[in-house]
Amino acid sequence: MLIGNRKKKAVVERAAQTIFTVCAFFAVLAVLSITLYMIISGTPAAVKVGLKEILFGTVWAPTATEPKYGILYVILTSVTGTAMAILIGVPVGLLTAVFLAEMADKKVAAMVRPAIELLAGIPSVVYGLLGIYLVNPLMYRLELALFKDSETHQFTGGSNLLSAVFVLAIMILPTVINISETAIRAVPSGIRSASLALGASHVQTVFRSVLPAAKSGIAAAIVLGVGRAIGEAMAITLVSGSSVNAPLPFNSVRFLTTAIVSEMGYSQGTHRQMLFTIGLVLFVFIMLINIVLNKILKKGASGE
């Protein structure tokens, strides 16, 4: 009986190992295939137009008599918009995670957590519609108040960079909150006890002992939030105005993702190839974010 059971366990373990290996292989194959496809699709336009004109040109006019394919403003808009959304969303998300993990009453936490999970489940287009009817009118009123005497400002009706930033900041909250809370709860209770035993208050313990101990998980939450923000398309298309301009707060702007979504339907020839090149630029950004995430996690794990 024992020998038979051991043989069955060995067969099951080998089968499980084989299945896991195959799944891992397909995961790696998917990443390599996507990378290869993006390089093949995005390279022709980069060679034809020239990287210098693409990356440092400020005029995007693909359907003009003399087409221009500069995406510098689009790149800067993605970087600026994502950075501003992180500056707004991360502090709110991190403090909410601290509240839920360390300070909230169980009844309060039981009401807040479902609301956060609901935020994560709302489709992007709904965020965009809410942005149109709630955020854009507020931004337009602010725009009218600030530029009422201006003769040069081009009014956007509230569809501008600030509207996109606020929508993005709300959209990254569930990612930041959930991962940060998990990281905070994973901190050993001995760290809290030692801090309290040395005379620190509860708040001091949280901010001087618990959060530093959970820094790798919090860093992962921030970087994944960045990935969510820089990869968003539908909601931003609805609230940003989708015009290629310098990334100033009250300018109608276009992100890398919205550039692809807005023009893919009617593009052709070099114009269509350029949209794949924009996708390749976006892909490189996301890959760099993942590399940064891995380095941060390794440093956190090694205690550096």
N, C-alpha and C positions, 0 to 999 in steps of 0.2 A: 504494500500500500504506500509506504513512504517513498520507495523508489519510483513508483508510478507517479505520485504527486510531484516529486522532484523533476521528473521528465516533462510532465505537463507544464510546470512552472518555467522550465528552461525554454520550452517551445514558445510559450506565451511571451516570455521576455525577448526572445530573438525576433519574434513577429512584431512586437511593439517597437523594438529598436529599428527594424527595417522600415516600418511605417513612418516613424519619426524622421529617419534619415531621408526618405523619399519626400516627405513634406518640406523638410529644410532645403533639400535640393531644388524643389519647385519654387520656394520662396526666393532663393538666390537667383534662379533662372529668370524669374519674373523681373527682378531688379535689373539684371543684366540686359534683358530684352528691352525693357523700357528705356534704359540708358542708351542702348545701341540705336533704338528707333528714333529717339530725340536727337541724337547726334546726326544720324543720316538725314532726318527731315529738316533739321535746323541749320545744317552747314551750307547747303547750296546758296541760300540768300546771303549768308555771311560772306561767302567767297565772292559772289556776284556784286554785291553792294559795297562791301568793305567794312570791317569791324570798326574802324575809326569813325566812319560816317554813322554807323548804326548806334554805337555806344556813346558817342559824343555829339551827335547832331541833335538839334533842338526842334527841328521842324518835321512833323509827321503829316505828309500829304501824299499818300500812296496812289490816289486817283487823279492827281494833277497832270498837266501836260508834261511837265518835268518832275517825275515823282521824287519825293523826299522821304527817307525812312529813318529819321533820327528818333531814338527812343530815350534820350537822356532824361527828359522831363518825366517820362513814364517810369523809369527806374527810380529816379529821385522821389517821385510820388509814392511808390510802393515802400521805399525805405522810410521816408518821413512819416507817412500815414501809419505804418506798422509800429514805428518807434513811439509815436504819440499815443496810439491805442494802448501800447504796453505801459507807458507812463501813467495812463489813467486806470487801466484795467487791473494791472498787477497789484498795486497797493490795496485797491478795494477787494480784490479776490483773496489776497494773502491775509488781510485782516479779518475777512469773513471766515476763512479757514481756521484761523486762530480762535475766533469766537466759537465756532462749532466744535472744535477739538478740545478746547481748554476751559471755556467759560460758560457756554450756553447751558441752560437748564434742559433736561431731557425732553420736556414737552415742547419747548421752543425749537430745539434742534429737530424734533420730529416734524415740525411744520416748515422749517426753512429748507431742509434737505430735499423734500419732494419738489419745492419750488425751483431749486437749483437744477435738479434732474429734468424738470420740465423745460427749463431754458436750453438745456443741451439737446432736447428732442424737437425743438421748434425748427421747422424748415427755414433755410436761408431766405427764401423769397418772402416769408412772413416778416422776418426782420426788416427786409427792404421796404415792404409796404408800411410797416409801423414807422420806419424812418421817414417815409414820404409824408405821412399824415401827422406825425408828432414832432420829429426832429427838424425836418426842413422848414416848417413854418416858424419855429423858434429861431433858427439860424437866419432866416430871412428878415425877421424883425430886428435882430441884432445887426445884421448887415445894413438895413435901412437907417438905423440909428447912428452907426459909425460912419457911413459914407453918404449921408444925406446932402452934404454940400460939395461932394466930389463931382467933377466933370469928366473924369477919366475912368472911374471905376465901372466895370461891366457887371451889372447885377445878375446874380445867379438864381434868384428865387429860392435860395436856401440849399440848392444842390451844389455843395462845395466840399472842400477837404475836411472841414470841421464836422460836417454831418457824417461823412464816411468814418471819421475817427471815432465819433461817439457810438456809432452802430457797431464798429469793430470791437471797441472796448467792452460793450455789453456781450458780444458774441463769444469772446474769449473767457468770460468769467467762469462758466461751468468747468472748463479745462483746468484753469488755475486753481479754483476752489477745491475740486475733487482730488486732484493729485497732491496739492499742498496739504490738505487735511489728512490724507492717507500717510504722507511722509511724517507729519507731526505726531500722529497717533502711533507710528512705528518707533518713536524715540523711547528707549527703555525708561521705565518708571524710576529706576535708580538715579538717573540724572536729575529728575525733578526733586526727588527726596534729598539728594546731596545738596542741591542748591538751597532748598528750604531749610535744611539743617544748619547751613552756614549763615542763616539770617536773612536771606533774600526774600522779598515779597513775591506774591504769585505772579504779578506782572513782570517783575525783574527776572524771575525764573523763566518765564515764557520767552522773553526777548533776548536774554543773555545766555541762556543755557539750551532751551528746547529748540529754538529756531536755528542757532548755529549747528546743532547736532543733526537737524533735518535739512541742511543746506543743499545736499545733492538732490533730494527729491523735489525741493522747491525750485531749484535750478531747472530740473526736468520739466516742471510745470510751466515755467516761464518760457522755455525754449519751444515746448509744444504749443503754447499759446501763440508764440511768434509764427510758428508753422501754420496754425489755423488762420491767423490774421492775414498773412502774406498770400495764402492760397485761396482766400474767399473771393467769389466773383459775383454771384447773383445779387446779393444784398447791396454790394458796393455799386454795381451798375445802376441800380435804381436811385441811389441817394447822392452820388458824387458828381453828376452832370456829364461824365464821360467825355470831356474835352481835354485835349492835350495842352496843358498850360504848366507854368512853374508851380511847384507845390507850396503855394501860399494859402493861409487859412481860408480866405473867402474867394478863392479861385475855383472854378469848375475844373475838375481834374480827372485823369484816367490812370488806373492802376494797370500793372502787367496783365493780371487776369481779365480785367474788363476790356482791355485792348483786344484780346483774343475773342472774347464772347461777342463784342459789339460788331466785329467785322468779318468773322469767319463765314457767315451766311452768304455774303455776296462777293467775297474776295476771289481772285484768280491770278494765275501767273506768279510773277515775282511778289505781288502783294500777299498772296496766300502763303508763299514760301517764307515771307517775312514774319507772318503770324506764328509759324512753326519755330522761327528763330527766337521770337519773344518767348515762346514756350520753353525753348532750350535755356534761355537766360533765367526764367523762373525756376526751371528744374535745377540749375546750378545753385541758385540761391537756397533752395530747399535742401540740397545735398550739403551745402556749407553749414546750414543750421544743424543738420543731423551730426556732422562731424564735430561741431562745437558742443553739442549735447553729449556725445560720447566722451569727449575730453573732460567735460565738467564732471560727468558721472565717475570717470576713472579717478580724477583728482579727489572727489569726495570719498570714494571707496578707500583710497590709499591714505586719506587723512592729511593730504598736502594743503 
